[in-house]
């Protein structure tokens, strides 16, 4: 079975659907604001490593328990926000379309059905309580969930806006990065990153460190549309030149000996 993989937020959807849905509900149900202090507290705890992403998301979506008809609310949200779905992803393809996202399944299911997505893999969140049921569908978990859904498959194309989806991109034949409405081929960057990862194992000598730094600098130049800021780029290249010069001098000394 041939499939195309799509991240949702900032890839198919122009923005973060979880944040937009929260703000949409807040305007219509002001009582939700009473849990804002708890949400902020858990956001801080998550940032400093004192709670898991799953614990934070359960608190974040706890506002759902204040909404009487959550299914109706979700449908109203998409009626107002379907315009934020990027039309370039709505074209018919030979491959089956699979949306795979960390956002709640209850939130994405109606819109995925509307735009003819064949399969949806997302975080399981209780629509009535907001409690996250199971693991957050993020990073390596996306590939795990994909393997649980399909016995046999071939990923032809994968689209995302984030490096957190590297596990998903690695299993795709063609990899694409979506930035500011533009779709860029990501294959070369992934190949460079895999080469960079080979330097993470074992003790590195000076030559290895130089090559490693050159690879990561090259990746950063490709990721940023207008390259790195000039000052930072100059500092990086100066460091590489100093390292290279030191390596050459050390090599000459060793040869003389």
C-alpha positions in Angstrom: 0.0 0.0 0.0 1.4 3.4 -1.0 0.7 6.4 1.2 1.5 10.0 1.6 2.1 11.3 5.2 1.0 14.8 6.3 1.6 16.6 9.5 -1.3 18.8 10.3 -0.5 22.0 12.2 1.5 24.5 10.2 1.6 22.0 7.3 -1.9 21.3 6.1 -3.4 23.9 8.5 -2.1 27.4 8.6 -1.5 27.7 12.4 -1.9 25.6 15.5 -5.4 24.0 15.6 -5.3 23.3 19.3 -4.5 26.9 20.2 -7.0 28.3 17.7 -9.7 25.9 19.0 -9.0 26.9 22.6 -9.3 30.6 21.8 -12.5 29.9 19.8 -14.1 28.2 22.8 -12.8 30.9 25.2 -14.7 33.6 23.3 -17.9 31.6 23.4 -17.5 30.2 26.9 -15.9 32.7 29.2 -16.0 30.4 32.2 -13.1 28.5 30.7 -10.8 31.2 31.8 -11.0 29.9 35.4 -8.5 27.2 34.5 -6.0 29.5 32.9 -3.8 29.8 36.0 -3.6 26.0 36.2 -2.7 25.8 32.4 0.0 28.4 32.8 1.4 26.6 35.9 1.6 23.3 34.0 3.1 25.0 31.0 5.9 26.3 33.2 6.4 22.8 34.8 6.6 21.2 31.4 9.2 23.7 30.1 11.4 23.1 33.2 11.0 19.3 33.0 8.8 18.9 36.0 5.9 17.2 34.2 5.4 15.2 31.0 3.9 16.4 27.8 1.0 14.0 28.4 0.3 15.6 31.8 0.5 19.1 30.4 -1.8 18.3 27.5 -4.4 16.7 29.8 -4.5 20.0 31.8 -4.5 22.1 28.7 -7.5 20.4 27.2 -9.4 20.2 30.6 -11.4 23.2 29.3 -13.5 20.6 27.4 -15.4 19.7 30.5 -16.9 23.2 30.5 -18.4 22.7 27.0 -21.9 21.2 27.0 -22.0 20.1 23.4 -18.3 19.5 22.4 -19.1 17.8 19.0 -21.2 20.9 18.0 -18.4 23.2 19.1 -15.8 21.3 17.0 -18.1 21.5 13.9 -18.7 25.3 14.4 -14.9 25.8 14.8 -14.2 24.2 11.4 -17.0 26.0 9.7 -15.1 29.2 10.6 -11.6 27.9 10.1 -11.7 25.6 7.0 -10.4 28.6 5.1 -7.0 28.0 6.9 -6.6 24.6 5.2 -4.0 25.0 2.5 -5.5 24.2 -0.9 -2.3 22.7 -2.3 -2.9 19.7 0.0 -6.4 19.1 -1.2 -5.5 17.8 -4.7 -6.2 14.1 -5.5 -3.2 11.7 -5.4 -2.7 8.1 -6.4 -1.4 7.4 -2.9 -3.7 7.2 0.1 -3.5 10.3 2.3 -2.6 9.9 6.0 -2.7 12.8 8.4 -0.5 12.1 11.4 -0.6 14.7 14.2 -0.1 15.3 17.9 -3.4 17.3 17.9 -6.5 15.6 19.4 -8.3 13.1 17.2 -11.7 14.5 18.1 -10.6 17.9 16.8 -9.1 16.7 13.5 -11.6 13.9 12.5 -14.4 16.2 11.2 -12.1 18.3 9.0 -10.1 15.3 7.7 -13.4 13.7 6.6 -14.4 17.0 5.0 -11.2 17.3 2.9 -11.1 13.6 2.0 -8.2 12.4 4.0 -8.2 8.5 3.9 -6.7 7.9 7.4 -6.1 9.9 10.5 -3.6 9.1 13.3 -3.7 11.6 16.2 -3.5 11.9 20.0 -6.4 10.2 21.7 -8.0 12.9 23.9 -11.3 12.4 25.8 -13.7 14.9 24.2 -15.7 15.4 27.4 -12.9 15.7 29.9 -9.8 16.6 27.9 -7.8 13.8 29.4 -5.1 12.4 27.1 -5.6 8.7 26.7 -2.3 7.1 26.0 0.9 8.7 24.6 1.2 12.0 22.8 1.4 11.3 19.0 4.7 13.0 18.5 8.2 12.2 17.1 8.9 8.4 17.2 5.4 7.7 18.5 4.1 8.7 15.0 6.0 5.9 13.3 4.9 3.5 16.1 1.3 4.4 15.6 1.7 4.1 11.8 3.1 0.6 12.2 0.1 -0.3 14.4 -2.4 0.9 11.8 -0.8 -0.7 8.7 0.8 -4.2 8.3 2.5 -3.3 5.1 3.0 0.2 3.5 5.3 2.3 1.5 5.6 6.0 2.3 6.0 7.9 -1.0 5.9 11.5 0.2 6.0 13.0 3.7 5.2 16.6 4.5 6.0 18.5 7.8 7.0 21.9 9.1 9.1 20.6 12.0 12.4 18.7 12.6 10.6 16.8 15.4 9.1 14.7 12.5 12.5 13.3 11.5 11.5 9.7 12.4 8.5 10.1 10.1 10.6 11.7 7.3 13.3 9.0 7.4 10.9 6.3 6.3 9.6 8.3 3.3 11.0 8.1 -0.2 10.5 11.9 -0.7 10.7 14.3 2.2 9.2 17.9 2.1 9.5 20.8 4.5 6.6 23.3 4.5 7.7 26.8 5.5 5.6 30.0 5.1 3.4 28.4 2.4 6.3 27.0 0.4 7.1 23.3 -0.1 10.8 22.5 -0.3 12.5 19.2 -1.0 14.0 17.9 2.3 15.9 14.8 1.0 19.3 16.4 0.9 18.9 17.8 4.4 17.9 14.4 5.8 20.9 12.8 4.2 23.2 15.4 5.7 21.6 14.9 9.1 22.1 11.2 9.0 25.7 11.8 8.2 25.9 14.2 11.1 24.4 11.6 13.4 27.4 9.2 12.6 29.6 11.7 14.4 27.6 11.4 17.7 29.0 7.9 18.4 32.5 7.4 19.9 35.4 9.8 20.6 35.9 12.4 17.9 39.3 13.8 16.9 39.8 17.4 15.6 39.3 16.4 12.0 35.9 14.8 12.8 34.8 17.8 14.8 35.6 20.1 11.9 33.6 18.0 9.5 30.7 17.7 12.0 30.5 21.4 12.4 30.7 22.0 8.6 27.7 19.6 8.2 25.5 21.2 10.8 26.4 24.7 9.4 25.4 23.5 5.9 22.1 22.1 7.3 21.3 25.4 9.0 21.9 27.3 5.8 19.4 25.1 4.0 16.8 25.4 6.7 16.7 29.2 6.8 15.3 30.8 3.7 17.7 33.7 3.8 20.6 31.7 5.4 21.9 32.5 8.8 22.2 36.1 10.1 25.4 37.5 8.6 27.1 38.1 12.0 26.4 34.5 13.2 27.5 33.0 9.8 30.8 35.0 10.0 31.4 33.7 13.5 30.8 30.1 12.5 33.1 30.3 9.5 35.8 32.0 11.5 35.6 29.2 14.0 35.9 26.6 11.3 38.9 28.4 9.7 40.7 28.5 13.1 40.0 24.8 13.7 41.1 23.9 10.1 44.3 26.0 10.5 45.1 24.3 13.9 44.5 20.9 12.3 46.9 21.7 9.5 49.6 22.9 11.9 49.2 19.9 14.1 49.5 17.6 11.1 52.7 19.3 10.0 54.2 18.9 13.5 53.3 15.2 13.5 54.9 14.6 10.1 58.2 16.3 11.2 58.3 14.1 14.2 
